[in-house]
Amino acid sequence: MGRRILITGVGSHMGTELARRLCAASDVEYVAGLDTRPPRATIEGLDFIDADIRNPLIGKLIPAAEVDTVVHNQIVRQPGPGLSPQQMHDINVIGSLQLLAACEKSGSLRAIVIRGSAGIYGSEPNAPQFFTEEMARLYPLRTRFQRDIGEIENYFETFSRRHPRVTCTMLRYQPAIGPALDTQVVRYLSQALVPTYLGFDPRLQFVHESDGLDALVAAARNPVRGAVNVAAEGTIGLTRMLRLAGKMTLPLAPQLFVPVVNAGRRAGMSKISPDFRRLLRYGRCVDTSRLSDELGAAPKYTTEKAVCDWIATNSGRRLAPSVREMVTPS
Amino acid sequence: MDRGPGFLPIGPALSFVRHVREGMEAGRDPLSALAGAAGALPSDLQTVLDRAIARFRGEYHEDEWGFDEEFTETVLPFFDLLYDRWWRVETTGARNVPSHGRALLVANHAGILPWDATMMSVGLLREAPLPRYPRFLVLNWAFTLPYISAFLPKVGGVVASPYNAMRLLEQDELVAVFPEGVKGAGKDFKDRYRLQRFGRGGFVEMALHTGSPIVPVAIVGSEEIYPKIGSSDTLARAMGAPYFPITPTFPLLGPLGMVPLPSKWRIEYCEPIDLSGYGPDAAEDRTLVFELSERVRDTIQAKVYENLVARGSAFI
């Protein structure tokens, strides 16, 4: 019998691409996609379930689908257009809680894969340069998103302790970059004038969109237990990255950063979340040996190559603000 | 090409400016205009300018720690000058430092700012048969500061964390540590050349784990560069600093008080201590770790006294 897989957040780029890859695999019998937004493309063989992850109704839908694997891909990383921090918190925390509760009732379940975030490690000036998977609780969780991720990780750990027969994988993603994506780092790089912290040159690490997808597919097809960092090898300095992209920078003293960026939003500067601000000041890198050795999804792009790939395909193009952001400025 | 009066290449300079202007008028961006005009300059200046422009385009290499060899080479002449003229450093035993593979340099620490780490690096680069850049662990506080936190990684500094040291050693790098830490750098002038406690022996654990030899290093001269006569807890707390030193010139003379005194230095690299016989599990053995830690400390203390005698007067 083939595999039966359910994907949440199938309306995102990553969700749609994952569904496409899984539907094409010969050993996968059934793929369901759960989201309030339809998939980005029509995918043959995908069973789209139009439901909200925050709704207790999914406690009936998921056991009924009789899947063996759940891929939780609906974690919002940035308070994006038309999404308030409160809604983001609801989707992340309440959504994950509902999903795991639904999984408890599903007898056929063998594996859960969560697309989490390396934000759990934080961005700290005096942290080890490379976080390994065991270093998740070294520093206090400082931002709202970090606390959300912390809660999700807690639920996840409780679940995996109580259900030893289910293989639970937590993928901790570094920010993704790539030509098809519209992430915070992509928006940041697309600005004509890029704000930076005066006197700081953080080491950054990203994951290329295709490597991020490969890791998700690998985890869905043969899950491993525990946390796995997902990132490209190598790091890049912010200054060097902006120079490679040929960007003009606006170095700001730390006290002025938030007021100037907020004022600049009227002039087309993009919004910068508290997490991303800390990243721009102190940076964060992770160790990726578990990704290649245990998950077997060695990334093809180094951080530098991923950045250069984005620059090569996007040079000169600016992302337009989305319609919803123009209608409802938050 | 005609040269202006004296040593100033005025002719080439004027022609360079004209080329830049023509380039800009032809609608090129400032960087390519500069690059295009470089042809008008003498060849050595041309190379320098070419490299500077390439750097502004991001065409340079940093490793995963942010170490930038080209940048380090650029700032080296300044440290060379300090090494030769200011502190007149005498280095001995540089042959004891392995020229390849992992190794841990363990040195005594003094002098508030990490001048001892820089002089140790310069000494190695100049005296060792096969020069190599050491990476050094730096007090965490430095990485919260603007500019300093951007500069340190470029020349090989990393946050003082055992994880960092182990990863560097596993990459077969040469790592320098100062186990006395703040206790060493911030001690009073009256306690000079008395080695402080060596932490909990973490550096021995790192060496045992990775099978790296330990090279003890004795540095003499660093204690006199900022004779610390007191400290202010209030100012330290206000700045979030581990301590705020008061010396005869600082903070009295402001930034000028940060100019180090020109003491005479000696650096000795001692015989390496090979730990590969113990195996990685020995790192769990507390008694062994303390024993080795004390042995390294005693070696350094003895060599410090030896070199202190050999140096004679502190400043002349």
HADDOCK unambig.tbl for C-alpha pairs under 7 A between the chains (distance, minus, plus):
assign (segid A and resid 125 and name CA) (segid B and resid 143 and name CA) 5.54 0.50 0.50
assign (segid A and resid 125 and name CA) (segid B and resid 144 and name CA) 5.50 0.50 0.50
assign (segid A and resid 126 and name CA) (segid B and resid 140 and name CA) 5.10 0.50 0.50
assign (segid A and resid 126 and name CA) (segid B and resid 143 and name CA) 6.31 0.50 0.50
assign (segid A and resid 126 and name CA) (segid B and resid 159 and name CA) 5.98 0.50 0.50
assign (segid A and resid 128 and name CA) (segid B and resid 159 and name CA) 6.64 0.50 0.50
assign (segid A and resid 128 and name CA) (segid B and resid 161 and name CA) 5.83 0.50 0.50
assign (segid A and resid 128 and name CA) (segid B and resid 163 and name CA) 6.14 0.50 0.50
assign (segid A and resid 128 and name CA) (segid B and resid 164 and name CA) 5.87 0.50 0.50
assign (segid A and resid 129 and name CA) (segid B and resid 164 and name CA) 6.38 0.50 0.50
assign (segid A and resid 198 and name CA) (segid B and resid 146 and name CA) 7.00 0.50 0.50
assign (segid A and resid 199 and name CA) (segid B and resid 146 and name CA) 4.38 0.50 0.50
assign (segid A and resid 199 and name CA) (segid B and resid 147 and name CA) 4.22 0.50 0.50
assign (segid A and resid 199 and name CA) (segid B and resid 150 and name CA) 6.56 0.50 0.50
assign (segid A and resid 200 and name CA) (segid B and resid 146 and name CA) 5.46 0.50 0.50
assign (segid A and resid 200 and name CA) (segid B and resid 147 and name CA) 6.07 0.50 0.50
assign (segid A and resid 200 and name CA) (segid B and resid 149 and name CA) 6.54 0.50 0.50
assign (segid A and resid 200 and name CA) (segid B and resid 150 and name CA) 5.38 0.50 0.50
assign (segid A and resid 201 and name CA) (segid B and resid 150 and name CA) 5.06 0.50 0.50
assign (segid A and resid 234 and name CA) (segid B and resid 64 and name CA) 5.19 0.50 0.50
assign (segid A and resid 235 and name CA) (segid B and resid 64 and name CA) 5.05 0.50 0.50
assign (segid A and resid 237 and name CA) (segid B and resid 66 and name CA) 6.91 0.50 0.50
assign (segid A and resid 240 and name CA) (segid B and resid 58 and name CA) 4.98 0.50 0.50
assign (segid A and resid 243 and name CA) (segid B and resid 56 and name CA) 6.18 0.50 0.50
assign (segid A and resid 243 and name CA) (segid B and resid 57 and name CA) 5.17 0.50 0.50
assign (segid A and resid 243 and name CA) (segid B and resid 58 and name CA) 4.74 0.50 0.50
assign (segid A and resid 244 and name CA) (segid B and resid 57 and name CA) 5.60 0.50 0.50
assign (segid A and resid 244 and name CA) (segid B and resid 58 and name CA) 4.71 0.50 0.50
assign (segid A and resid 246 and name CA) (segid B and resid 57 and name CA) 6.79 0.50 0.50
